[in-house]
């Protein structure tokens, strides 16, 4: 993780705007990091606005039913279900062999693919398989919830080297709501992890492989899009394949 810390300090100086995520290692939640986004791909900001595409195997976001109402689910076998597809300067997103692939080319650039839907409270479960990464697994991947049209929102992330975090992006600045923390619950390297990201009112909770990693609260964003994301903090790329996503009402 030392390489992650050194890279983070350097990237704060030269970072550009757009899809990005900061890395912060250790300590309690610091103040808002008033730095520009890390390694932004100019094209990423051209992702489409939220659209009311039909849900797959479930109901559209919204409604007042409680319990485990299914809002949306997708096994990515159908490539017309509305997820973002694109090749950008810093990575790619799109359907791949019955999964959804997110590739981040490296150097701290973050890629994500939008579901192109709108939700308020969500309980998201998805299988994430890291299939390539830097040799030291210095990366991150996971779920974004309540994504705004300007790419603000919440990032609930794990890493290939066994850490997790919850971040908020607001007005192009990142706040670690939970600092990067190591956990033995995360399977390391090129393997699969079952991620569960709950955005319920002001409560944000991250689970891996059926176990709670951490929970925090923030009330700035109450609704928005959903996205799947990955970042590589080295020159080598990271690719993560997501599958069997299920979104229910908490």
Number of C-alpha atoms within 10 A of each C-alpha: 15 9 11 17 14 10 16 19 13 10 21 18 11 12 18 18 17 24 25 26 27 26 22 20 19 12 10 12 14 13 10 14 14 13 17 21 23 27 24 22 20 14 14 24 15 11 17 11 14 17 12 12 14 14 17 17 13 16 16 17 22 13 11 7 9 10 8 11 15 20 22 22 20 21 18 22 15 13 16 9 18 17 22 18 18 15 12 16 13 23 23 20 26 20 21 14 11 16 23 26 27 29 28 30 25 22 18 30 29 32 31 28 25 23 19 22 22 20 21 19 22 25 21 24 22 23 20 24 21 24 15 18 27 17 10 14 22 24 29 29 30 28 26 28 31 24 25 19 15 16 21 22 24 29 28 29 26 29 24 28 19 21 24 26 25 25 23 25 23 18 12 19 18 26 21 24 23 23 20 24 18 18 14 10 16 24 19 16 20 15 14 19 22 19 26 25 26 24 29 16 16 13 13 23 18 27 22 23 15 13 13 13 21 16 17 13 14 14 9 12 19 17 20 23 23 27 22 27 28 33 34 27 29 22 13 17 22 29 25 29 24 28 20 17 19 20 27 21 24 16
